[in-house]
């Protein structure tokens, strides 16, 4: 089934007196949502006991949990030593995710840096093959590792690049951030066909079964000539993208992804808005 939920906790979570991630399970359930994404953005600093505690709370509420690996992963770093740290960040995220009882680990693949684009993408691809081997060696192959489309032009993460990386192995599943795509493509997502063409591209390259339950991040994002500037809320009427046309495209193609809202402070509220739009289609 398609699932909707927030990335992290909305401002309203704290305003209601909640403080701990375990409490987010009940908060999300009571809002009528289905999933939750925990971010290790600044590092995996969670004890095994805490991961198990979080997992139990979400399992008791029937809410599925995913994680976002640290933001500073870069598999195109010229230094093999620094690349080795990136392997560790993804693996540590996966191990914590497994303790939580979740299945989806989202990660940023790379930044172009001073390399030519083709060289950076090729290096990232080779490093992701090594990451694949580490994933199997650590017994994490029952999880889904989701390279994400990125919003800044200097980042590796066009839709085509993400699809290329996912061809390495079935453990890699696309994480498509439609706000990021819209930002790097200067407002490209407006119509049902705009979304449908990208979804059909993924299906043609990876197969329907791989794409059916792919991972989605969605938020409105301000952008400049260099791409993403900052995340906004659904109150924004300037930048977009709008969720309605995507909801129609998903239903037409019978796709059932996890849809995670990354709005700035209203992520749970905007996840619920997306769920209502989808159900109304």
C-alpha positions, 0 to 999 in steps of 0.5 A: 500500500502507498504510505504517507508520513513526515521526515522528522517532527513537525513544530506542532509535535513539540508544541503539543509537549512531545519530546522523544522519537518514540512519541512520534509513533503515536503522534503520526498514527493519531494524525492518520499517517502511515510512515515516518523517516528518522534522519541521521543527517549529522551522524549515526549516534544512536545506541542499540538500545535506543534503536530497539526502543524506537522500533518497538514504539513504531511497531506497536502503532503499526507505523513503518519507519525509514532512515536518512543516512548522514548528509555528508556522504560523498562517493565521488570524493577523490580520497579513498580514505574519505570514501571509506568513511562514506561506506561506514555512514551508510552501513551504520545507518543500515544497522540502526535501521535494522534494529528499528525494524525498518527497511528503507535507508535513503542516502545522498550519493555524491557531490561533483566537486572539481571533477568533470561530471562524467568522471564523478558519476563513474567514480560514484558508480564504482564506489557503490559497487563496493558499497553493495559488496559491504552491504551483503558482507554485513547481512543487510541485503534484506534492506532497501538502500535508496540513492536520492535525486538531488536539488543542487546542480553541483550534486550528483543525483539527476534522475538518470544518474540515480536510475543508473546507480540502481541498476548495480543491484536490486538492493538499490531502489530510487529515492525520488525527491520531486522538489529537488528535481523541480529545483534543479530543472527550474520548475519543470514539474507542472502537469500530470504528463511531467510526472508521468514521463519520469515515472515511466522512464524509471519503469522502462529502465528498472522494471515495474516491480522495482519501481512499484514501491519506490521512495518519494520525498516531496516538498515545495522548494525555493530555487535559484539558477544553481538549483535548490535554495531552501525547503518551504511549506505547502503554503508557498504559491511561488515555487512548487511543485504541486502534489495533485498531478503526481497523485494522478500519475501514481494512480494511473500507473498503479504505483504505491511508494512511500511518500515522505514530506520534507516541508519546513516545520509542517511536514506532518501536516503537509504529509496529511494534505498529500494523503487527502489529495491522493484519496480524493483523486 
